[in-house]
Amino acid sequence: MENFRKVRTSEEEMPLPFPDLPPDVVEMKVKEGSKIRNLMNFAMAQMELKGRRQIVFSGCGRAVTKTITCVEIMKRKLGGLHQVTKVRYKTVLEVWENQDPPPDGPAQNLTVHKNVPSICILLSRDPLDPNQTGYQPPEPRHEGGEDTLGSSAKGLKRPLPPPREELLPKKLQVQVSDSPRGSGTTTGQLDH
């Protein structure tokens, strides 16, 4: 394969795996090189400014994790969204061209058919059928719009409490001097 270079990639077009979608539903096709900020700006504008009730995110191959990230950001920002996730395989065709063709023949092309994982996620403001495979109900919201107990389970970083002196090893404890000439200065031993 060192004499070949990829000249074209095409994905198999597949219909969305969700029945009863409105014909004008927005499908966010996430690619490996897509910028999350650009995707989210467009998707949020569709849901908030244009008042869309449903949106679909789809991606395949290396774009699957970016697709999931976009969905999680949208769920956190908007809240109350029902979700249905469908996982399937998609065929990707890659055309490779021989860079060192035989002198007496035409350039040779090689076509590779790859089956790559693909994900489609439907987010909806309206309730969806909870019995369908891949359904997730909206996350519960608490007062103030923040989830206080589940934040660590969602991957949010919580601020650390201030260190308590009794938990520090003796060599790391720092003492503050109360003398007038040294007010605000610290003395102590900081061995590592």
Salt bridges, closest charged atoms under 4 A:
GLU11 OE2 - LYS31 NZ 3.47
GLU11 OE1 - LYS90 NZ 3.15
GLU13 OE1 - LYS29 NZ 3.75
ASP24 OD2 - ARG52 NH1 3.37
GLU32 OE2 - ARG62 NH1 3.30
GLU72 OE2 - LYS75 NZ 3.29
GLU94 OE2 - LYS6 NZ 3.44
GLU94 OE2 - LYS114 NZ 3.22
GLU97 OE1 - ARG5 NH2 3.58
ASP126 OD1 - ARG53 NH2 2.70
GLU139 OE1 - LYS154 NZ 2.98
ASP147 OD1 - HIS142 NE2 3.26
ASP147 OD2 - LYS154 NZ 3.22
GLU166 OE2 - ARG164 NE 2.82
